[in-house]
Amino acid sequence: MTDLIDLTPAARHLTQLLAGVTDDQFPARTPCEDFTVGDLIDHIDNFALAFTAAATKDFGEVTRGAPEPGAANLGPDWRTRVPARLEALAEAWAKPDAWEGTTQAGGVDLPAAVMGRFGLDELVIHAWDLARATGQPFTCDQRSLDVVHALVTPQPNGDPSGPFGPPVAVPEDAPQLDRVIGYTGRDPHWTP
């Protein structure tokens, strides 16, 4: 059995950031060049649902692929629905059996212990994206940052772009968060 990783701190921080988003920020740019703030929130809503299903091994349409995100998909209840889904995501991965066997999200099958780490990556990195895009402070607990760092660090002799796209060069002596952000193809100094 793998060590359980607590997704709750990252999910709670993302929920706090969502509470700080104003409706007039929806069209604002984000570090994800294809997403506006509204698109990013819809993506968060979708991945929360998919990674919860991955934890419970409830395979179906929600785990087979990721819908194209768009702010128009959110609906008027997003301010309560998305935080509830983030809480459900953290609760689902708090169960030991979530980390066992093989599971699926985004149409990809992986060992559950790896998929849970990708779920944490989604929480941490998209919280950073949202914080940057909306001018809010970003924090990350050290354990989550260490797990995401290990996940996103390019492997020797592997695909240099990894699953996140081409990395942004960041000095080796830069803060750990800046290196993690760079490995995911984002400029750690991005501003709107």
Biotite code that builds the C-alpha atoms (Angstrom):
import biotite.structure as struc

atoms = struc.array([
    struc.Atom([0.000, 0.000, 0.000], chain_id="A", res_id=1, res_name="MET", atom_name="CA", element="C"),
    struc.Atom([1.222, 3.506, -0.788], chain_id="A", res_id=2, res_name="THR", atom_name="CA", element="C"),
    struc.Atom([1.491, 6.329, 1.689], chain_id="A", res_id=3, res_name="ASP", atom_name="CA", element="C"),
    struc.Atom([-1.748, 8.275, 1.773], chain_id="A", res_id=4, res_name="LEU", atom_name="CA", element="C"),
    struc.Atom([-1.431, 11.851, 0.638], chain_id="A", res_id=5, res_name="ILE", atom_name="CA", element="C"),
    struc.Atom([-3.778, 14.405, 2.131], chain_id="A", res_id=6, res_name="ASP", atom_name="CA", element="C"),
    struc.Atom([-5.403, 16.473, -0.617], chain_id="A", res_id=7, res_name="LEU", atom_name="CA", element="C"),
    struc.Atom([-7.438, 18.484, 1.892], chain_id="A", res_id=8, res_name="THR", atom_name="CA", element="C"),
    struc.Atom([-5.039, 21.440, 2.404], chain_id="A", res_id=9, res_name="PRO", atom_name="CA", element="C"),
    struc.Atom([-4.730, 22.030, -1.346], chain_id="A", res_id=10, res_name="ALA", atom_name="CA", element="C"),
    struc.Atom([-8.488, 21.617, -1.919], chain_id="A", res_id=11, res_name="ALA", atom_name="CA", element="C"),
    struc.Atom([-9.287, 24.066, 0.883], chain_id="A", res_id=12, res_name="ARG", atom_name="CA", element="C"),
    struc.Atom([-6.863, 26.671, -0.422], chain_id="A", res_id=13, res_name="HIS", atom_name="CA", element="C"),
    struc.Atom([-8.340, 26.412, -3.905], chain_id="A", res_id=14, res_name="LEU", atom_name="CA", element="C"),
    struc.Atom([-11.821, 26.806, -2.399], chain_id="A", res_id=15, res_name="THR", atom_name="CA", element="C"),
    struc.Atom([-10.666, 29.973, -0.603], chain_id="A", res_id=16, res_name="GLN", atom_name="CA", element="C"),
    struc.Atom([-9.306, 31.354, -3.868], chain_id="A", res_id=17, res_name="LEU", atom_name="CA", element="C"),
    struc.Atom([-12.588, 30.605, -5.658], chain_id="A", res_id=18, res_name="LEU", atom_name="CA", element="C"),
    struc.Atom([-14.427, 32.625, -2.995], chain_id="A", res_id=19, res_name="ALA", atom_name="CA", element="C"),
    struc.Atom([-12.243, 35.613, -3.889], chain_id="A", res_id=20, res_name="GLY", atom_name="CA", element="C"),
    struc.Atom([-13.151, 35.592, -7.586], chain_id="A", res_id=21, res_name="VAL", atom_name="CA", element="C"),
    struc.Atom([-15.510, 38.310, -8.769], chain_id="A", res_id=22, res_name="THR", atom_name="CA", element="C"),
    struc.Atom([-17.818, 37.903, -11.757], chain_id="A", res_id=23, res_name="ASP", atom_name="CA", element="C"),
    struc.Atom([-16.032, 40.677, -13.640], chain_id="A", res_id=24, res_name="ASP", atom_name="CA", element="C"),
    struc.Atom([-12.808, 38.601, -13.518], chain_id="A", res_id=25, res_name="GLN", atom_name="CA", element="C"),
    struc.Atom([-14.262, 35.782, -15.643], chain_id="A", res_id=26, res_name="PHE", atom_name="CA", element="C"),
    struc.Atom([-12.830, 37.081, -18.955], chain_id="A", res_id=27, res_name="PRO", atom_name="CA", element="C"),
    struc.Atom([-9.364, 37.757, -17.465], chain_id="A", res_id=28, res_name="ALA", atom_name="CA", element="C"),
    struc.Atom([-6.337, 35.891, -18.803], chain_id="A", res_id=29, res_name="ARG", atom_name="CA", element="C"),
    struc.Atom([-4.649, 33.141, -16.764], chain_id="A", res_id=30, res_name="THR", atom_name="CA", element="C"),
    struc.Atom([-1.222, 31.489, -16.918], chain_id="A", res_id=31, res_name="PRO", atom_name="CA", element="C"),
    struc.Atom([-2.967, 28.687, -18.882], chain_id="A", res_id=32, res_name="CYS", atom_name="CA", element="C"),
    struc.Atom([-2.898, 30.575, -22.168], chain_id="A", res_id=33, res_name="GLU", atom_name="CA", element="C"),
    struc.Atom([-6.021, 28.853, -23.519], chain_id="A", res_id=34, res_name="ASP", atom_name="CA", element="C"),
    struc.Atom([-8.118, 29.540, -20.392], chain_id="A", res_id=35, res_name="PHE", atom_name="CA", element="C"),
    struc.Atom([-9.799, 32.652, -19.087], chain_id="A", res_id=36, res_name="THR", atom_name="CA", element="C"),
    struc.Atom([-10.594, 32.756, -15.369], chain_id="A", res_id=37, res_name="VAL", atom_name="CA", element="C"),
    struc.Atom([-14.112, 31.494, -16.126], chain_id="A", res_id=38, res_name="GLY", atom_name="CA", element="C"),
    struc.Atom([-12.761, 28.652, -18.278], chain_id="A", res_id=39, res_name="ASP", atom_name="CA", element="C"),
    struc.Atom([-10.320, 27.724, -15.524], chain_id="A", res_id=40, res_name="LEU", atom_name="CA", element="C"),
    struc.Atom([-13.108, 27.556, -12.946], chain_id="A", res_id=41, res_name="ILE", atom_name="CA", element="C"),
    struc.Atom([-15.093, 25.270, -15.241], chain_id="A", res_id=42, res_name="ASP", atom_name="CA", element="C"),
    struc.Atom([-11.983, 23.083, -15.659], chain_id="A", res_id=43, res_name="HIS", atom_name="CA", element="C"),
    struc.Atom([-11.627, 22.941, -11.857], chain_id="A", res_id=44, res_name="ILE", atom_name="CA", element="C"),
    struc.Atom([-15.281, 21.914, -11.587], chain_id="A", res_id=45, res_name="ASP", atom_name="CA", element="C"),
    struc.Atom([-14.757, 19.140, -14.146], chain_id="A", res_id=46, res_name="ASN", atom_name="CA", element="C"),
    struc.Atom([-11.503, 17.775, -12.755], chain_id="A", res_id=47, res_name="PHE", atom_name="CA", element="C"),
    struc.Atom([-12.943, 17.729, -9.231], chain_id="A", res_id=48, res_name="ALA", atom_name="CA", element="C"),
    struc.Atom([-15.738, 15.496, -10.455], chain_id="A", res_id=49, res_name="LEU", atom_name="CA", element="C"),
    struc.Atom([-13.408, 13.289, -12.545], chain_id="A", res_id=50, res_name="ALA", atom_name="CA", element="C"),
    struc.Atom([-10.791, 12.772, -9.843], chain_id="A", res_id=51, res_name="PHE", atom_name="CA", element="C"),
    struc.Atom([-13.480, 11.987, -7.260], chain_id="A", res_id=52, res_name="THR", atom_name="CA", element="C"),
    struc.Atom([-14.799, 9.294, -9.607], chain_id="A", res_id=53, res_name="ALA", atom_name="CA", element="C"),
    struc.Atom([-11.223, 8.077, -10.125], chain_id="A", res_id=54, res_name="ALA", atom_name="CA", element="C"),
    struc.Atom([-10.775, 7.701, -6.362], chain_id="A", res_id=55, res_name="ALA", atom_name="CA", element="C"),
    struc.Atom([-13.989, 5.683, -6.007], chain_id="A", res_id=56, res_name="THR", atom_name="CA", element="C"),
    struc.Atom([-13.309, 3.727, -9.237], chain_id="A", res_id=57, res_name="LYS", atom_name="CA", element="C"),
    struc.Atom([-16.664, 4.879, -10.609], chain_id="A", res_id=58, res_name="ASP", atom_name="CA", element="C"),
    struc.Atom([-15.681, 4.752, -14.265], chain_id="A", res_id=59, res_name="PHE", atom_name="CA", element="C"),
    struc.Atom([-17.858, 6.262, -16.935], chain_id="A", res_id=60, res_name="GLY", atom_name="CA", element="C"),
    struc.Atom([-18.214, 9.327, -19.087], chain_id="A", res_id=61, res_name="GLU", atom_name="CA", element="C"),
    struc.Atom([-16.743, 11.613, -16.424], chain_id="A", res_id=62, res_name="VAL", atom_name="CA", element="C"),
    struc.Atom([-13.475, 9.615, -16.263], chain_id="A", res_id=63, res_name="THR", atom_name="CA", element="C"),
    struc.Atom([-13.197, 8.836, -19.990], chain_id="A", res_id=64, res_name="ARG", atom_name="CA", element="C"),
    struc.Atom([-12.405, 12.344, -21.134], chain_id="A", res_id=65, res_name="GLY", atom_name="CA", element="C"),
    struc.Atom([-12.260, 15.959, -20.204], chain_id="A", res_id=66, res_name="ALA", atom_name="CA", element="C"),
    struc.Atom([-14.915, 18.242, -21.681], chain_id="A", res_id=67, res_name="PRO", atom_name="CA", element="C"),
    struc.Atom([-13.817, 21.488, -23.307], chain_id="A", res_id=68, res_name="GLU", atom_name="CA", element="C"),
    struc.Atom([-13.892, 24.040, -20.487], chain_id="A", res_id=69, res_name="PRO", atom_name="CA", element="C"),
    struc.Atom([-15.890, 27.203, -20.814], chain_id="A", res_id=70, res_name="GLY", atom_name="CA", element="C"),
    struc.Atom([-17.212, 29.828, -18.438], chain_id="A", res_id=71, res_name="ALA", atom_name="CA", element="C"),
    struc.Atom([-20.656, 29.494, -20.037], chain_id="A", res_id=72, res_name="ALA", atom_name="CA", element="C"),
    struc.Atom([-20.885, 25.955, -18.618], chain_id="A", res_id=73, res_name="ASN", atom_name="CA", element="C"),
    struc.Atom([-20.691, 27.051, -14.988], chain_id="A", res_id=74, res_name="LEU", atom_name="CA", element="C"),
    struc.Atom([-24.274, 28.027, -14.263], chain_id="A", res_id=75, res_name="GLY", atom_name="CA", element="C"),
    struc.Atom([-25.448, 30.224, -11.393], chain_id="A", res_id=76, res_name="PRO", atom_name="CA", element="C"),
    struc.Atom([-24.728, 27.658, -8.650], chain_id="A", res_id=77, res_name="ASP", atom_name="CA", element="C"),
    struc.Atom([-20.975, 27.347, -9.314], chain_id="A", res_id=78, res_name="TRP", atom_name="CA", element="C"),
    struc.Atom([-20.023, 29.183, -6.095], chain_id="A", res_id=79, res_name="ARG", atom_name="CA", element="C"),
    struc.Atom([-21.523, 26.368, -4.012], chain_id="A", res_id=80, res_name="THR", atom_name="CA", element="C"),
    struc.Atom([-21.154, 23.437, -6.440], chain_id="A", res_id=81, res_name="ARG", atom_name="CA", element="C"),
    struc.Atom([-17.424, 23.733, -7.178], chain_id="A", res_id=82, res_name="VAL", atom_name="CA", element="C"),
    struc.Atom([-16.333, 24.003, -3.509], chain_id="A", res_id=83, res_name="PRO", atom_name="CA", element="C"),
    struc.Atom([-18.585, 21.029, -2.649], chain_id="A", res_id=84, res_name="ALA", atom_name="CA", element="C"),
    struc.Atom([-16.944, 19.000, -5.418], chain_id="A", res_id=85, res_name="ARG", atom_name="CA", element="C"),
    struc.Atom([-13.463, 19.961, -4.197], chain_id="A", res_id=86, res_name="LEU", atom_name="CA", element="C"),
    struc.Atom([-14.394, 18.831, -0.694], chain_id="A", res_id=87, res_name="GLU", atom_name="CA", element="C"),
    struc.Atom([-15.741, 15.540, -2.085], chain_id="A", res_id=88, res_name="ALA", atom_name="CA", element="C"),
    struc.Atom([-12.501, 15.068, -4.023], chain_id="A", res_id=89, res_name="LEU", atom_name="CA", element="C"),
    struc.Atom([-10.382, 15.435, -0.887], chain_id="A", res_id=90, res_name="ALA", atom_name="CA", element="C"),
    struc.Atom([-12.700, 13.133, 1.082], chain_id="A", res_id=91, res_name="GLU", atom_name="CA", element="C"),
    struc.Atom([-12.620, 10.458, -1.634], chain_id="A", res_id=92, res_name="ALA", atom_name="CA", element="C"),
    struc.Atom([-8.796, 10.382, -1.691], chain_id="A", res_id=93, res_name="TRP", atom_name="CA", element="C"),
    struc.Atom([-8.696, 10.233, 2.133], chain_id="A", res_id=94, res_name="ALA", atom_name="CA", element="C"),
    struc.Atom([-9.837, 6.599, 1.931], chain_id="A", res_id=95, res_name="LYS", atom_name="CA", element="C"),
    struc.Atom([-7.003, 4.047, 1.723], chain_id="A", res_id=96, res_name="PRO", atom_name="CA", element="C"),
    struc.Atom([-8.653, 2.023, -1.056], chain_id="A", res_id=97, res_name="ASP", atom_name="CA", element="C"),
    struc.Atom([-8.607, 5.101, -3.320], chain_id="A", res_id=98, res_name="ALA", atom_name="CA", element="C"),
    struc.Atom([-4.835, 4.639, -3.598], chain_id="A", res_id=99, res_name="TRP", atom_name="CA", element="C"),
    struc.Atom([-5.001, 0.949, -4.526], chain_id="A", res_id=100, res_name="GLU", atom_name="CA", element="C"),
    struc.Atom([-5.261, -0.722, -7.917], chain_id="A", res_id=101, res_name="GLY", atom_name="CA", element="C"),
    struc.Atom([-5.665, 1.053, -11.231], chain_id="A", res_id=102, res_name="THR", atom_name="CA", element="C"),
    struc.Atom([-7.980, 3.930, -11.995], chain_id="A", res_id=103, res_name="THR", atom_name="CA", element="C"),
    struc.Atom([-8.917, 6.355, -14.749], chain_id="A", res_id=104, res_name="GLN", atom_name="CA", element="C"),
    struc.Atom([-9.270, 10.111, -15.269], chain_id="A", res_id=105, res_name="ALA", atom_name="CA", element="C"),
    struc.Atom([-9.133, 12.144, -18.440], chain_id="A", res_id=106, res_name="GLY", atom_name="CA", element="C"),
    struc.Atom([-9.289, 8.934, -20.447], chain_id="A", res_id=107, res_name="GLY", atom_name="CA", element="C"),
    struc.Atom([-5.951, 7.780, -19.012], chain_id="A", res_id=108, res_name="VAL", atom_name="CA", element="C"),
    struc.Atom([-5.516, 4.603, -16.955], chain_id="A", res_id=109, res_name="ASP", atom_name="CA", element="C"),
    struc.Atom([-2.845, 4.782, -14.245], chain_id="A", res_id=110, res_name="LEU", atom_name="CA", element="C"),
    struc.Atom([-2.014, 3.178, -10.926], chain_id="A", res_id=111, res_name="PRO", atom_name="CA", element="C"),
    struc.Atom([-4.243, 4.866, -8.381], chain_id="A", res_id=112, res_name="ALA", atom_name="CA", element="C"),
    struc.Atom([-1.197, 5.964, -6.361], chain_id="A", res_id=113, res_name="ALA", atom_name="CA", element="C"),
    struc.Atom([-0.024, 7.953, -9.384], chain_id="A", res_id=114, res_name="VAL", atom_name="CA", element="C"),
    struc.Atom([-3.484, 9.260, -10.274], chain_id="A", res_id=115, res_name="MET", atom_name="CA", element="C"),
    struc.Atom([-3.942, 10.642, -6.769], chain_id="A", res_id=116, res_name="GLY", atom_name="CA", element="C"),
    struc.Atom([-0.726, 12.601, -7.215], chain_id="A", res_id=117, res_name="ARG", atom_name="CA", element="C"),
    struc.Atom([-2.018, 13.997, -10.500], chain_id="A", res_id=118, res_name="PHE", atom_name="CA", element="C"),
    struc.Atom([-5.177, 15.045, -8.658], chain_id="A", res_id=119, res_name="GLY", atom_name="CA", element="C"),
    struc.Atom([-3.034, 16.908, -6.135], chain_id="A", res_id=120, res_name="LEU", atom_name="CA", element="C"),
    struc.Atom([-1.097, 18.491, -9.000], chain_id="A", res_id=121, res_name="ASP", atom_name="CA", element="C"),
    struc.Atom([-4.372, 19.762, -10.505], chain_id="A", res_id=122, res_name="GLU", atom_name="CA", element="C"),
    struc.Atom([-5.336, 21.302, -7.171], chain_id="A", res_id=123, res_name="LEU", atom_name="CA", element="C"),
    struc.Atom([-1.995, 22.984, -6.517], chain_id="A", res_id=124, res_name="VAL", atom_name="CA", element="C"),
    struc.Atom([-1.122, 24.201, -9.992], chain_id="A", res_id=125, res_name="ILE", atom_name="CA", element="C"),
    struc.Atom([-4.571, 25.483, -10.867], chain_id="A", res_id=126, res_name="HIS", atom_name="CA", element="C"),
    struc.Atom([-4.790, 27.220, -7.484], chain_id="A", res_id=127, res_name="ALA", atom_name="CA", element="C"),
    struc.Atom([-1.567, 29.004, -8.434], chain_id="A", res_id=128, res_name="TRP", atom_name="CA", element="C"),
    struc.Atom([-3.058, 29.849, -11.848], chain_id="A", res_id=129, res_name="ASP", atom_name="CA", element="C"),
    struc.Atom([-6.202, 31.248, -10.247], chain_id="A", res_id=130, res_name="LEU", atom_name="CA", element="C"),
    struc.Atom([-4.292, 33.205, -7.602], chain_id="A", res_id=131, res_name="ALA", atom_name="CA", element="C"),
    struc.Atom([-2.058, 34.800, -10.237], chain_id="A", res_id=132, res_name="ARG", atom_name="CA", element="C"),
    struc.Atom([-4.928, 35.627, -12.571], chain_id="A", res_id=133, res_name="ALA", atom_name="CA", element="C"),
    struc.Atom([-7.069, 37.201, -9.845], chain_id="A", res_id=134, res_name="THR", atom_name="CA", element="C"),
    struc.Atom([-4.364, 38.925, -7.784], chain_id="A", res_id=135, res_name="GLY", atom_name="CA", element="C"),
    struc.Atom([-4.793, 36.757, -4.695], chain_id="A", res_id=136, res_name="GLN", atom_name="CA", element="C"),
    struc.Atom([-2.030, 35.370, -2.483], chain_id="A", res_id=137, res_name="PRO", atom_name="CA", element="C"),
    struc.Atom([-1.006, 31.763, -3.103], chain_id="A", res_id=138, res_name="PHE", atom_name="CA", element="C"),
    struc.Atom([0.144, 29.358, -0.408], chain_id="A", res_id=139, res_name="THR", atom_name="CA", element="C"),
    struc.Atom([0.943, 25.677, -0.521], chain_id="A", res_id=140, res_name="CYS", atom_name="CA", element="C"),
    struc.Atom([1.729, 23.338, 2.327], chain_id="A", res_id=141, res_name="ASP", atom_name="CA", element="C"),
    struc.Atom([5.209, 21.825, 2.101], chain_id="A", res_id=142, res_name="GLN", atom_name="CA", element="C"),
    struc.Atom([4.037, 18.205, 1.848], chain_id="A", res_id=143, res_name="ARG", atom_name="CA", element="C"),
    struc.Atom([1.828, 18.986, -1.167], chain_id="A", res_id=144, res_name="SER", atom_name="CA", element="C"),
    struc.Atom([4.593, 21.000, -2.800], chain_id="A", res_id=145, res_name="LEU", atom_name="CA", element="C"),
    struc.Atom([7.072, 18.141, -2.297], chain_id="A", res_id=146, res_name="ASP", atom_name="CA", element="C"),
    struc.Atom([4.673, 15.598, -3.831], chain_id="A", res_id=147, res_name="VAL", atom_name="CA", element="C"),
    struc.Atom([3.920, 17.787, -6.848], chain_id="A", res_id=148, res_name="VAL", atom_name="CA", element="C"),
    struc.Atom([7.620, 18.597, -7.266], chain_id="A", res_id=149, res_name="HIS", atom_name="CA", element="C"),
    struc.Atom([8.478, 14.894, -7.450], chain_id="A", res_id=150, res_name="ALA", atom_name="CA", element="C"),
    struc.Atom([5.650, 14.323, -9.948], chain_id="A", res_id=151, res_name="LEU", atom_name="CA", element="C"),
    struc.Atom([6.492, 17.145, -12.363], chain_id="A", res_id=152, res_name="VAL", atom_name="CA", element="C"),
    struc.Atom([10.293, 17.033, -12.332], chain_id="A", res_id=153, res_name="THR", atom_name="CA", element="C"),
    struc.Atom([11.441, 15.923, -15.801], chain_id="A", res_id=154, res_name="PRO", atom_name="CA", element="C"),
    struc.Atom([12.944, 12.435, -15.745], chain_id="A", res_id=155, res_name="GLN", atom_name="CA", element="C"),
    struc.Atom([16.407, 11.803, -17.170], chain_id="A", res_id=156, res_name="PRO", atom_name="CA", element="C"),
    struc.Atom([16.225, 10.417, -20.722], chain_id="A", res_id=157, res_name="ASN", atom_name="CA", element="C"),
    struc.Atom([12.459, 10.987, -20.731], chain_id="A", res_id=158, res_name="GLY", atom_name="CA", element="C"),
    struc.Atom([10.268, 13.230, -22.849], chain_id="A", res_id=159, res_name="ASP", atom_name="CA", element="C"),
    struc.Atom([11.529, 16.721, -21.953], chain_id="A", res_id=160, res_name="PRO", atom_name="CA", element="C"),
    struc.Atom([8.038, 18.151, -22.210], chain_id="A", res_id=161, res_name="SER", atom_name="CA", element="C"),
    struc.Atom([6.457, 15.522, -19.973], chain_id="A", res_id=162, res_name="GLY", atom_name="CA", element="C"),
    struc.Atom([2.671, 15.536, -19.583], chain_id="A", res_id=163, res_name="PRO", atom_name="CA", element="C"),
    struc.Atom([2.601, 19.287, -18.936], chain_id="A", res_id=164, res_name="PHE", atom_name="CA", element="C"),
    struc.Atom([4.120, 20.678, -22.118], chain_id="A", res_id=165, res_name="GLY", atom_name="CA", element="C"),
    struc.Atom([7.563, 22.194, -22.569], chain_id="A", res_id=166, res_name="PRO", atom_name="CA", element="C"),
    struc.Atom([9.008, 23.398, -19.258], chain_id="A", res_id=167, res_name="PRO", atom_name="CA", element="C"),
    struc.Atom([9.922, 27.037, -18.708], chain_id="A", res_id=168, res_name="VAL", atom_name="CA", element="C"),
    struc.Atom([13.592, 27.414, -17.768], chain_id="A", res_id=169, res_name="ALA", atom_name="CA", element="C"),
    struc.Atom([13.976, 28.350, -14.117], chain_id="A", res_id=170, res_name="VAL", atom_name="CA", element="C"),
    struc.Atom([17.331, 28.582, -12.312], chain_id="A", res_id=171, res_name="PRO", atom_name="CA", element="C"),
    struc.Atom([18.199, 25.530, -10.199], chain_id="A", res_id=172, res_name="GLU", atom_name="CA", element="C"),
    struc.Atom([18.614, 27.770, -7.137], chain_id="A", res_id=173, res_name="ASP", atom_name="CA", element="C"),
    struc.Atom([15.146, 29.335, -7.572], chain_id="A", res_id=174, res_name="ALA", atom_name="CA", element="C"),
    struc.Atom([12.545, 28.684, -4.860], chain_id="A", res_id=175, res_name="PRO", atom_name="CA", element="C"),
    struc.Atom([10.959, 25.231, -5.048], chain_id="A", res_id=176, res_name="GLN", atom_name="CA", element="C"),
    struc.Atom([7.560, 26.645, -6.027], chain_id="A", res_id=177, res_name="LEU", atom_name="CA", element="C"),
    struc.Atom([9.095, 28.546, -8.966], chain_id="A", res_id=178, res_name="ASP", atom_name="CA", element="C"),
    struc.Atom([10.795, 25.367, -10.196], chain_id="A", res_id=179, res_name="ARG", atom_name="CA", element="C"),
    struc.Atom([7.555, 23.377, -9.904], chain_id="A", res_id=180, res_name="VAL", atom_name="CA", element="C"),
    struc.Atom([5.642, 26.050, -11.812], chain_id="A", res_id=181, res_name="ILE", atom_name="CA", element="C"),
    struc.Atom([8.342, 26.121, -14.495], chain_id="A", res_id=182, res_name="GLY", atom_name="CA", element="C"),
    struc.Atom([8.246, 22.334, -14.882], chain_id="A", res_id=183, res_name="TYR", atom_name="CA", element="C"),
    struc.Atom([4.520, 22.596, -15.651], chain_id="A", res_id=184, res_name="THR", atom_name="CA", element="C"),
    struc.Atom([5.185, 24.940, -18.563], chain_id="A", res_id=185, res_name="GLY", atom_name="CA", element="C"),
    struc.Atom([4.358, 28.175, -16.785], chain_id="A", res_id=186, res_name="ARG", atom_name="CA", element="C"),
    struc.Atom([6.435, 31.262, -16.142], chain_id="A", res_id=187, res_name="ASP", atom_name="CA", element="C"),
    struc.Atom([6.658, 31.623, -12.357], chain_id="A", res_id=188, res_name="PRO", atom_name="CA", element="C"),
    struc.Atom([6.790, 35.401, -12.824], chain_id="A", res_id=189, res_name="HIS", atom_name="CA", element="C"),
    struc.Atom([3.631, 35.541, -14.965], chain_id="A", res_id=190, res_name="TRP", atom_name="CA", element="C"),
    struc.Atom([1.356, 38.505, -14.425], chain_id="A", res_id=191, res_name="THR", atom_name="CA", element="C"),
    struc.Atom([-1.935, 39.375, -16.134], chain_id="A", res_id=192, res_name="PRO", atom_name="CA", element="C"),
])
